[in-house]
Amino acid sequence: MTSALLDLRNAVRPYLENLTAGDSAIVAVSGGADSLALAYALIKEAPELAITLVAVTIDHQLQEQSGAQAEKVKNQLKDIGLDCIIRKVNVDLKNGLEASARKARYEALQEVANEQRAVAVFLGHTRDDQAETVLLGLARGSGTRSLSGMAHHNGLYVRPLLEITRVQNENYCEEMKLQYWNDPHNENPDFSRVRVRNEALPVLEKSIGPGIAEALARSAHLLRDDADALDHWAKREE
């Protein structure tokens, strides 16, 4: 087993072990490197724990050939032994493309989870995504809870790769011969997250020094612990 696969399997296994034999879980797969790497690691670990795993790819119907891309994802997952459901959504753009697409995506994932009686939905967010989330929160002047970023486990949703980097996932996919897709929306500067990724973080790395993304993600973890402690103490005083 390669070190890359070991890292990913070690990342997902504790969250699968929190489930019960016979449970069903969903993994959301866009076709990008992060979600493909997550799906591959899960399919290696889930059978041993008697967890039924199903993939879901969301077709937002916002780009030409989006349906063909969804079929490519489904076929590639079939090749690694994972059934995949394609769910088409209609994105209402009244709240902006980025937020509206996210809303439609999560509603679709919830719908499929209900249909499959899934107890968990695995998402491929990485340490880089966490750093971007924290930096966006800082720019908005958010409070402690918002700056704590994304939780590893929040209700139905599980994010086991928050300590794994985007580069690690890309290298892993290349090593495993997984053909990942680069979504054009991930390079669209109209999106604030894309500007943070491609402009703000590189400038910070250049002017302050390397390790900014790791530091931001670590800050998120510390702030989440602080926010959880404050919530706990507040409940005790009620």
N, C-alpha and C positions, 0 to 999 in steps of 0.2 A: 504494500500500500504506500503510495507516495505521501510526502509530508503535506502537500496541498489537500489531498483527499482526507487525510487524517484530521487536519485542522477543521475542515468543514463538517466531517462526521462528528467530531468532538463537540462542535458548536450546536448541532441540531439534536444530538442524542438526549441531553437532559430534558429538553422540552417534549420529546416523544415519550420519555420515561414518565413524565407527569400525567400522561394519558393512560387509559385502561385498555387492556387487551380486548379487541373487538370494536374499539372506537373507530370512527371514520374522521379523517382530516382532509383538508383541502390545501393545496399549494397554488398560489397565484403565479402564473408564468406569463410574462410579456414576450419572452423570446430574447430578452437582453441577457448579458452575462450573469448578472446577479441572481435573477430568478432561475435561470437554467442550472447554475451551480447549486443553488438551494435545492431544486427538484432532484438533481442527481444524488446529492448527499442524503436526502430524505428517502429516496427509493432504495438506497443501500441499507438504511437503518430500520425503516418501518416494518418490513416483513418479519424480522427477528422478534419484534415486540408485538406482533399480531395486530398492527394498526393498518387499516385500509386507507390507502392514499389515492386521491383523485386530483388531477390538475384542472385548473380553470384558466383560460386565456380570454381576456375581454377585448372584443372588437368594438372600439369606440366609433368606427365609421367616420373618422375625421380626415383620413388620408386615402388617396387612391390606392387600390390594391390592398387595403387593410384586411379584406376577407382572405385574400391569398396568403398574406403574412400569417394570419391566424391558423390557416390550414398547415402552413410550414411548421409552426410551433407544434401543432397537434401531431403531425407525422413524426417529427423528431422525438417527441416524448414517447410515442408509441414504440420507436426503435429502442428506447432504453427501458421499456416495460411499464410505462405509465399511461393510463387512460386519461384523456383530456376532453373537457367540455368547452366548447366555444360558446360564449354568451355575447350576443350583440346588444349594444345599448344605444339609446338616442341621447345625445348630450345637449342639454338646454344651456345655451351660452349666455344667459342673462347675468350670471355672476362672474363672467370672464372664462376664457377657455380652460385655464389651469385648474381653477377651483371647481368649475362645472364638470370637467372630465373626472376629477377625483371623486366628486359626489356620486356621479353615475357609476363609477367603478366600484365603490364600496357598497352601494345599494345592490349591484349585481352580485357581488361576492356574498353578501348577506343572504340574498335570495337563493343562490346555489347551495350555500351552507344549510339553509333550512330544508331544501329539497333532498339533500344528501344526508341529513341528520348529522352533520359534521360538528364536532365539538371544538375544532380549532381551524383557523385559517392562517397558514404560514406565508409570510411576506418577506421579500428579499432585500429589505433596506440594510444598508451597510454603515460602517463607521463614517464614510464620506457623506452619506445622506444625513447622518446625525449631526455632523459638523455644520453642514449647510443649514439645517433646521435651527441650530443654536444661533448662528450668525444672523439669519433672517429675524429671529426673535429679538436679538440685540438691536438690530436696526429699527425695529418697531417699538422699542422701549418696553418689552414685555416683562412680566413678573417672574418670580421663581419657578412656578409650575410650568409656564410656557418655555422658559429657558432650560428646563430639564429635558427637553427634547422628546423623542419617541421612547416609549416604554418597551422593554423586551416582551412583556406580556400584558396585554390590555384587553380584558374581556375575551372575546372570541379570537383576537388577533395576536399572533406570535411572530416576533422578529428575532430569530436566533443569530443573525449575522451582523449584529451591531458592533462587534469587535473585529470583523473581517473587512478588508478594504476592497474597493472596486477593482484595483489592479490585481489583487490576489484572485478574485473571481474570474477576471479575464484570462489570466495566465492559466488558471485551472481548466477553464473551458477549452483553451487551445491545447493543453496537455491531454485532455480527454476526447479531443476531436469533436467537441460540441460546437455547432455553428450558431454563434449568437448574433443577434440583430442590434444594430445601432439605430434607435428611434430618432428620426430627424427632429422631433420635438425637443429632444435632449440637447440640441444645438441651437435652438431658437432663442435669440436674445430678448424676445418679447417677454419671456418668462423670467421672473425675478430669481428663481432658483438657478436657472441656467447662467445668469449673470454672476451670481455668487460663485458658482462652480468654475466658470471659465475666466472670470475677471477678478473678482474680489479676493478669493482664496489664493490664487497665484501671486497677486501683488503682496499679500500679507506674508506669504512664504518667502518672497524675494526680499522684502524690506525688513522683516523681523527675524526670519530664520525658519528652517524646516521644522516640521512637527506641529504646525498650527491645527490641522484637522484632528490629529490625535489629542491635542490639548483641549480643543473645543468639545470633543466627544467625552473626554474625561470630566470636564466641567459639568456637562449635562448629567453624567452619572452622579456626581457629588451633589448637584442641585436637586436631583430627584430624591436622593436620600434625605436631604434637608426638608424638602416639601412634604415627603411622607411622614417624617418625624413631627413636623408642625401640625399636620392634619391629625395625627394620632393624639398629640397633646391637646389639641382643640376639642376633640371628641371626649377626651377624659374630663374636660372642664364643663361639658354641657350639663 
